[in-house]
Amino acid sequence: MNTLPAERDPLHYLNQAAGVYALTGTTGASTVRYAGSRTNQENEAVDGVTINNLYDSTFIGPLGNFMEWIGEMRIDMANNSAEFGTIGQFTLISKSGTNQLRGSLFDYYASGGTAARNPFSPTGPSYTQHFPGVTVGGPIVLPHIYNGRNKTFFFYSFEDTKGSAIQQLINPTVPLASWRAGDCIERW
């Protein structure tokens, strides 16, 4: 099993697959290319329902931002069946309940102390982030009314993000003292 970066974004798994290039932009737009395809020749879906807008491939729902509800991720590319009309297809399949009540309570923690320092910065990043959440799933059972074992199940997932913004001290390029004084001709 591969581990995800602190962002916990399913698109980071795409970068680990052969033949796939995924880049998430700062405006929410993403560029995903499968097997050398061009932009907008891909589709992302959850349980068969498209979650990108097909104009600029931006996720149109919050489902792509969390991980614990995902039971399976599937990538289909190049020689797709007639089911997919695009060159690349990224399908997220949600978890479902079982005959036993199961769940988890978690808090993923990330801080600047555990992150690598930018090679162009004299100090490491300074931040603290928490990704708390809970999942629970099982059969729907209403005593004396309905027994959903082997028939009807539920699954619930809640995730959140808390913490400070990532701040890095980067030394910008500073003009020479003579340039700051108004002498624009550089003297060696």
C-alpha positions in Angstrom: 0.0 0.0 0.0 1.3 3.4 -0.9 1.2 6.3 1.4 -0.3 9.7 0.6 1.2 13.1 1.1 -0.3 15.3 3.9 -2.9 16.8 1.5 -4.7 13.4 1.5 -6.0 14.0 -2.1 -6.9 11.1 -4.4 -5.2 12.8 -7.3 -1.9 12.2 -5.6 -2.4 8.5 -6.2 -2.7 9.2 -9.9 0.8 10.4 -10.0 2.0 7.0 -8.7 0.4 5.2 -11.7 2.4 4.5 -14.8 1.4 6.6 -17.8 -0.5 9.2 -15.8 0.4 12.8 -15.1 -1.8 14.6 -12.6 -1.2 18.2 -11.4 -3.6 20.0 -9.1 -3.6 23.8 -9.5 -4.1 26.4 -6.9 -7.4 27.5 -8.3 -9.0 24.1 -7.9 -8.4 23.2 -11.6 -6.6 20.0 -12.3 -4.7 18.7 -15.2 -4.7 14.9 -15.7 -3.3 13.2 -18.7 -3.5 9.5 -19.4 -1.2 7.7 -21.8 -0.1 11.0 -23.5 -3.7 12.3 -23.9 -4.5 16.0 -24.1 -6.3 18.0 -21.5 -10.1 17.3 -21.2 -9.7 13.7 -22.6 -10.3 12.3 -19.1 -13.1 11.7 -16.7 -13.3 11.3 -12.9 -16.3 9.5 -11.4 -17.7 8.3 -8.0 -19.7 5.1 -8.3 -20.3 5.8 -12.0 -21.4 9.5 -11.5 -19.1 12.1 -13.1 -17.5 14.5 -10.5 -15.7 16.8 -12.9 -17.2 19.5 -15.1 -15.6 18.3 -18.4 -14.8 21.9 -19.3 -11.6 22.2 -17.4 -11.7 19.0 -15.5 -12.2 20.7 -12.1 -13.8 18.5 -9.4 -17.3 19.8 -8.9 -17.9 18.3 -5.5 -16.0 17.9 -2.2 -15.8 14.1 -2.5 -12.4 14.3 -4.2 -10.9 16.0 -1.2 -11.2 13.2 1.4 -10.0 9.7 1.6 -11.7 7.5 4.2 -14.9 6.9 2.3 -13.0 5.5 -0.7 -13.0 1.7 -0.9 -11.4 1.3 -4.3 -9.6 3.5 -6.9 -9.5 2.3 -10.5 -7.7 3.8 -13.5 -8.7 2.8 -17.0 -6.8 4.3 -20.0 -6.1 4.0 -23.7 -7.9 0.8 -24.6 -11.1 1.4 -22.7 -14.4 -0.5 -23.1 -17.4 1.3 -24.6 -18.5 2.1 -21.0 -15.9 5.0 -21.0 -16.0 7.6 -23.7 -12.6 9.2 -22.7 -9.0 8.1 -23.1 -8.5 8.1 -19.3 -11.0 7.2 -16.6 -10.4 7.6 -12.8 -13.2 5.9 -10.8 -13.6 6.1 -7.1 -15.7 3.4 -5.5 -17.2 4.2 -2.1 -17.1 1.9 0.9 -20.2 0.1 2.0 -21.5 -1.4 5.2 -21.2 -5.0 6.2 -23.1 -7.4 8.4 -21.0 -6.3 11.4 -20.9 -2.8 12.9 -17.5 -1.4 12.1 -15.9 2.0 12.2 -12.8 4.1 13.0 -12.0 7.3 14.8 -8.8 9.0 13.6 -6.7 12.2 13.5 -3.9 12.4 10.9 -1.3 14.9 12.1 1.2 16.9 10.1 3.6 19.6 11.2 6.6 21.5 10.0 8.8 19.5 12.2 8.1 16.3 10.2 8.4 18.0 6.8 11.5 18.4 4.7 13.1 21.8 4.4 13.0 23.7 1.1 16.6 23.7 -0.2 16.3 27.4 -1.0 15.1 28.4 2.5 17.3 28.7 5.6 14.6 27.3 7.9 12.0 24.6 7.6 8.3 25.3 7.1 6.2 26.2 10.1 2.6 24.8 10.4 0.4 22.4 12.3 -2.4 20.5 10.6 -4.9 18.0 11.8 -7.2 15.8 9.7 -9.8 14.4 12.2 -12.6 12.2 11.2 -14.9 9.2 11.9 -16.3 6.4 9.8 -19.0 3.9 10.8 -20.8 1.2 8.7 -23.0 -1.8 9.3 -26.5 -3.3 8.7 -29.7 -1.3 9.2 -31.5 -2.9 12.1 -34.6 -1.5 13.6 -35.6 -3.8 16.5 -39.0 -5.5 16.1 -39.5 -3.6 12.8 -36.8 -4.4 10.3 -33.7 -6.7 10.2 -31.4 -5.5 7.4 -28.7 -8.2 7.9 -27.7 -9.6 4.5 -30.0 -7.0 2.8 -29.6 -3.3 3.7 -26.4 -1.6 4.9 -25.2 1.9 5.7 -21.8 3.7 5.7 -21.1 7.1 7.1 -17.8 9.1 6.8 -17.0 12.5 8.2 -13.6 14.2 7.7 -12.4 17.7 8.5 -9.2 19.8 8.3 -7.9 22.0 11.0 -4.7 23.9 11.5 -2.6 26.8 10.3 -1.5 27.6 6.8 1.9 26.4 5.7 4.4 29.2 5.9 7.9 29.0 4.5 10.7 31.5 4.9 12.1 31.9 1.5 15.0 34.2 0.7 13.9 36.2 -2.3 16.4 37.6 -4.7 17.3 41.1 -3.5 18.6 43.7 -5.9 22.2 45.0 -5.5 22.7 47.9 -3.1 23.7 50.2 -6.1 20.4 49.3 -7.8 18.4 50.1 -4.7 20.2 53.5 -4.7 19.0 54.2 -8.2 22.2 53.3 -10.2 20.8 50.8 -12.7 24.1 50.2 -14.5 25.8 47.2 -12.9 29.5 47.7 -12.2 31.7 44.7 -11.9 
